[in-house]
Amino acid sequence: MRCLYCNCTESKVIDSRSADDDRTIRRRRECLGCGRRFTTYETIEISPILVVKADGNRQAFDIGKIKRGIIKACEKRPVPIEKIDALAEEITKKIYNTMEQEVSSKEIGEMVMEGLKGLDEVAYVRYASVYRSFKDINSFMSELQRMMDKKESEKRS
């Protein structure tokens, strides 16, 4: 680490502590050349992930887009923002844990739908209606019927 004051490359760590919810380490250093102190921060380097859209275009992964979609689906529903944030974080972790540099928007949409199923059924149906582009009321009703059938089979188990 190069000193800000004298450009010396030799320093010693005086103090280390976590910062930013344990995602960063703050280090207080002392330059061995001039004796002045400075602070450095160490964070995990995250490799960028690209989202492959249906038309083949690629764009950088953005957790904000996931949150906005979930918030839109949960509008006027009794879903606390903490649960929305937790779902978006969970999906983000799943994506980064795949260790792939590209993920399809279809995979992300399926993850969001799966998460919304457990969060709020109305929000799930809202999201599914946009995501799956229901053509008519019959396709919408068949999705609702599938949900009801699955719920019935879970009750019997």
N, C-alpha and C positions, 0 to 999 in steps of 0.2 A: 504494500500500500504506500503510495507516494505522499509525502507530507505536503500540505497545502501551502506552507510557509517557506520551506527551504528546498523542496523537491527531493529530500532524502528518501531512500526506499526502505530504510530500517526503522521499525517502530515496535513498541511492545503494547500488548493489550493490558489495560489497567482494570477495566470493568466490562462485563458482558451481562446483558439482560434481555429477556424477550420483549418484543413490542408487537403491536398490530395483531392482537389475539393469537400470539404464538406463531405467527407466520413470518416474522422478521426477528433477527437478532441485532440488537444495538450494541456496538462495541465502542468503548472509550479508549483511545490510543494515545500514547505519548511518543513523539518523535525522538529517536536516539541521537539525531544530529543537532537539533536546536532546542529540544526539551519542551516544545509547545505541545498542547493537547488538541485533539480533534476527534470527531465522532464519525464512525462508518456504520452502514447498515448492510446486513447480509440477508438476501431473500432467495427463495427457490426460483430457479429459472424455469419458466413454463414455455414449452415449445408450442407454437401456434397450431391451432386445429382449423382446418377448412371444412365448411359445410358444402356438400355437393347438392345443389338444388335439382329439382325434377327436370329442368331444361338443360342440365349439364354445367351450368355456371357454378363458380365457386366463390365463396365469400368467407371472411373470418368469422369464427364462432363468436357469438355474443350472447352472454347470459341474459342481458337486458331484453332481448327479443323473446326469450322463453318466459321471463317474468311478465312482460306485457301481454303475451298470449294467455297466460294463466289468469292474470288479473282481469282481462276482458271476459274470459269464460266465467269467472267468479263474481262478476259485477252484480250487485244487489243480492248477494248470497251471504249467509252468515259464516264466511271463511276468513279467519284472521290473517293479516299480512304475514305474521310469523310462519304460518303453515305454507303460505305461497312461497316465501323466501326459502324455507326448508326444502320444499319440493324442487325448486329451481336449483338449489345447491346439490341436492341428491342426483339430479339429472346430469349436472355438470361433472360431478365426481365420477359417475358411470362413464361418461364420455371420455374423460381423461384417463380413467383406469383401463380403457380398452387398448391404450398405447398406440392407437392408430392416429395418423396425421390427417385423415379425412373421415368424415362421417356424413351419411346421407340425411337430408332433411326429413325423409320418410322415417328413419330410425328415431330421430329426435321427436317427431310427432307421435310415434307409437309410445315412446317413453312418457311423454306428457299425458297422453290419454290414459295410460296405465296408472299414472300417479293421481290423475283427477278422479278416476273410478273410486279410489279409496278415500278421496278427500270430500267430494261432493258430486252426487249423481247428476244433478241438474247441470252443474258446470261441465261435467264429462260430456253430456249430450250436446250442450252448446258447442263445445270445442270440436266434438266429433262431427257435428253438422257442417262446420266450416272446413275442417281438415279433410273429411271424406267427401266433401262436395255432394251431398245428397241431391239427387236429380229430381226426386219427387217425394210425396208423402209416404209412398210404399217403402222406399229404401229407408226412410227415417223410422217408420214403424217396425221394419224388420230389425233394425239395430236395437230399438227399445225392447222388442220381443226377446232378442238374444240376451239382453241384460236381465230381463225378468226371469227367463228360463234358468240362467246361471244362478241367480239369487235363490230360486226355488230349489235347485239341486244342492246348493250349499246349506240350506235349511234342513234338508233331509239327511245330510251327512253328519 
